[in-house]
Amino acid sequence: MTTPDIVELRTRRYNGTVISLRKVHSDLMIVRIQPDFPVPAYKPGQYCSLGLGYWEPRTDGCQVETLTPEDLTKVVRRAYSISNSILEADGRLVDAGNANYLEFYIVLVRENADGRVPAFTPRLFALKEGDRINIGEKITGAYTLDPVGPGDTVLFLGTGTGEAPHNSMLCELLRRGHTGRILMASCVRYARDLGYLGTHNRVMKAFPNYTYLPLTTREATVTKKTYIQDVIAGGELEEHLGKRLKPAETHVFLCGNPKMIGVPHRDKQTGEKTYPKPVGVIELLEGRGFQADVSSIKFKGTIHFEEYW
């Protein structure tokens, strides 16, 4: 494909500009994209799509990709939850509703175990500030703060970049002057994968009702090696929260690895639930009186989940 062909495709298919790109490390980034159109009104926790052409270069060290000539004119799109850096440099809370950009927290997928070649992130990680991209004009999703009252206890439990929607939700709660306790637990493999750690430490100093609990599974650094399920079952989460978990006044938001979430299977005829193994957070909390949302029967509980992976 010639350079004029690529220029024409970018002009025709792209509608946003990368205005900030911070690589936490080689495989993790926080990126801000400014659309050519006004940022639509949206609720914290929602998502939109990002897209790049197959004609774009890929970062080194990724699974080998084989394309046909027809593929080269197509755009690959992926959905990503909108993130938020919570605090401005001067300590003010980010006013996302008046921002001219959207922020995303994205991990590089170098290869897939099932053989599918990752198409989007290897191209995204080859971009630099000023480059162009496709961004969806529709922002959507039911994973929002709608059910939360001003004095409720709120738990945000996520793995990896599943923290992204929780950052947006946290910022919104703080801007509202939320009076209830808020705890966010982020579970990653290594401490270097805690892309917003410094931000959360600043937020805790500014807002006494907020606690950030960073967890690592492959090294004992910020905490001992542990999983979110472990700190719930062992009582450590309640110790950090400073109070017992009461279903009547607590909302739990789960985003990330489906094994952490543990959505049960429901028999369509009997309604009987079967929990997956290993034990997930939903099973642990439902055993203590919580109830998870059930979209098939439009039931709203106090456990809300977004299956990010």
N, C-alpha and C positions, 0 to 999 in steps of 0.2 A: 504494500500500500504506500502511495506516494505522500510526501509532506502536504501538498495541497489537499489531498483527499482527507487526511487527518484533520487539518485546519477546518475544512468544511463540515466534517462530522461533529467536531467539538462545538463549532458555532451553532449548529442546528440542534444538537442533542443536550447541551449543557445549559444550566440555568442558575448556577451558584458558584461562589468563589471561596477557596480556602483562605481565610484571613488570619488564622492562628493554628499552629500545629506544634504541639509539645510532645515529644517522644519521651515517655517515662523511662523506657529502655527500648531496645531494638524491636521488641515484639508487642509493645503496648503504647497507645497514644491517646491524647486528649486533643480533639480537633474542633475548631469552630468554623462554621460555614455560613456565609452571608448569601441568602437567596437574592435573585434579581427582582423578586416580588416581595411585597410586605409580608413579614412573618405572620402566619395566621394565628388567631387566638387558639390556645390549647390549654389542656389541663396537665399539671405535673404528673408524670407517670406514663404519658402517652408516647407514641412513636411515629416515625415516618420513614420513608425509604431514601436510600442513597444509591447512586448508580455511576458506573464508569464503563467506558467502551472497551470491548475486547481488543481494540487497536492499541490500547495504552500499554506501556512497559510494565513488567512485574519486578518486584524486589527479588534480590538473589536468595538462593537457598530454599526455594519452595518446590513443591511437587511439580514434576514435569507436566506441561500442558500441551495437548495437540489440538490445533484448531483447523477448521476448513476455511476456505476463502469466504464462504457465506457468513461464518461466525464473526469475521473481523469487522462487520458493520453493525453488530448488535451491541446492546447495552446490558450489562448484568446489574441487577438491583438486589439490595438486601435491606431488610427492615431493622432499624436500630432505635432503641429508647433514647429519648432526649435527656441529657445529663445537665449538670449545673455545678459551677465552681463555688456556689454558696456565698462566698465573701469576695468583695472587691479588694483591691490592694490597700485601700484606706480603711478597711474594716466594715464598710457598709454591706448590708445584704444585697445580693444581686437582684435587680429588678428585671426578671426574665420577660415579663409582660411588655416591657418597653425596649427590649434589646432588638438589634437588627440582625442578629445571628442566632444560630442554634448550635449547641455544644453536644459532642458525642464522645463516648469512652469506648474504645475499640481495641480488641486484641487481634494480632496477626495470626491467621490460620495458615500454617505452612503446608500441612497435608492432612488428609482425612483418612481415618482408619478403614473406612468402608470403600476406599478407592476413588470416591468422587473428588475431582480436582478443585480445590478452592479457587474461585475466579475473582472475587471482589477484593478481599483484604490484601492479597499480594500486590494488587494495583494501587490500592489506597496508600499503602506504606511506601510506595515509590513517589508519591506526590510531595510537593513543597508549597510553601505559602505563596499565594498568587495564582496557583493552578485552578483550573475550572473543573466542575463536577456537576452531576445531575442530582437534584434534590426534589423529593416529592412535594407537591403543593398541598396534599392532604395529610393532616395529623390526626391520628385516631387512637382508639384503645379504651378498654373498660377498666384498666388497672389504675385507679385514681383514688384521691382522698375523699371522695364523695361521702362515704359512711362515717367519717371521723368527726367526733364532737370536740369542742374546745378544751375539755378537761380530760379526755381519754388518754390512757397510756398507749403509745404507739411503738411497735417493734418493726424495724426494717431489717430483714435477714436475707443476705445475698451472697452469692459466690462470684468471684471474678468480676467481669464487667457488668454483671447483674446489679452492681451497685448503682449504675447510671440513673435509672428512674427514681431510686431512693434519694439520690442527691437533690433531684428536682423537687421531690415531695418534701424533704426536710427543709429546704429553703422556703417553700411556701408556708409550711407550718410556722416557722420562725417569723416570717413576715406577718402572719396573722396574729402573732402574739400568743401562740399556743401555750396553755398553762400546764398541761399534763406532762408526764415524764416521756421522753423520747430516747430510744436506744437503737443504734444501728450496729449490726455485726456484719463484717465483711470477711469472708473466708477465701483465702488465696493459697497458692502453693508456697510461694516465697515472699518474704517481706518486700522485696523489690517490686512486687506486683500490686502493692497498695498505692495506687496512683494519686489518691487524694488524702493520704495520711496527714501531711502537714496542714492541709485545710481543715480537716476534722479536729486536729489538736487546737487550732485557733478558735474554731466554733465552740468547743467545750469550754474554753476560757471565757468566752463572751456570753454563753448561755448555760447557766447552772443546771437547767432541767434536761440537758442533752448529754448523752454518753456514747462514745464511739468505741466499739470493741473489735480490734483487728485480730484475725485468727490466721494462723499458717498451718498447713498440713504436712509440709516436708522439711521444715526446719524450726527449731526452737529459737525464736528471736524476740519479736514483740510479745508473743505469748509462747506457751508450750505448744507442741504439735497437737492439734485438736481440730475437730469438726463442729459445725453449728449444732448438730444433734447431740454431741457430747456435752456442750455447755448447758443445754436445756436439761438433759437427763440428769446431769450431775449437780444441778442447782446453781452453777456459777453465773448463769445469765441473770437469775433473780438477785444474786449478790451484787452484781454490777448495776442492776437496775435500782436496787435499794428498796424493793418491795416484792410481794408475792404477785404472781400472775393471776388476775381475776378475769374470767371470760366476759363478764358483764360490762367491764370498763376498759377492755384492751382490744386493740386491733393489731393484727399481725400481717405484714406484707412480705411475701416470699418471691424472690426472683433469682434465677440462675440454673444450676445443675438440677435436672429433674430428679436425680437420686436424693438430693438434699430436700427437695419439696415433697416428693412421695405422694403424688395424686392417686387416690384410690380408684380402682375400677368398680363401676356400678353395673350390676346385672339389670338389663333393661326390663325384664319381666318381674323380678322379685325385689329389685332395689337394693339387694344385699351388696355390701361393700367388701372389697378385697384389697388390702394394702400391699404395695410392692415391697420387695426386699432389695437392699437393706432397709432398715427402718428409716423413714423420712420424718420431717418436722410435722407434717399434717397428722400422722399417726400418733406421734408423741403428744401433741397438743389436744387432739380429739379425745385422747385417753384421760385428759384433765378437764374436760368439759367444754372445750372450744368446738366450733363447727366451721368447716370450710365452705366457701362458696360452691354451689353446684349449678353450673350454667345450663345444663340440660333441663332443669326444672325451675330455672330462674330464682334459685334460693340464694339469699345473701346471708353469709355467716359473719364471723369476725376474723377468719383467716382468708386472705386474698392472695392470689398467686398469678405470676406471669412466668410462663415456661420459656425462658430466654434462649435456651439452646435448642 
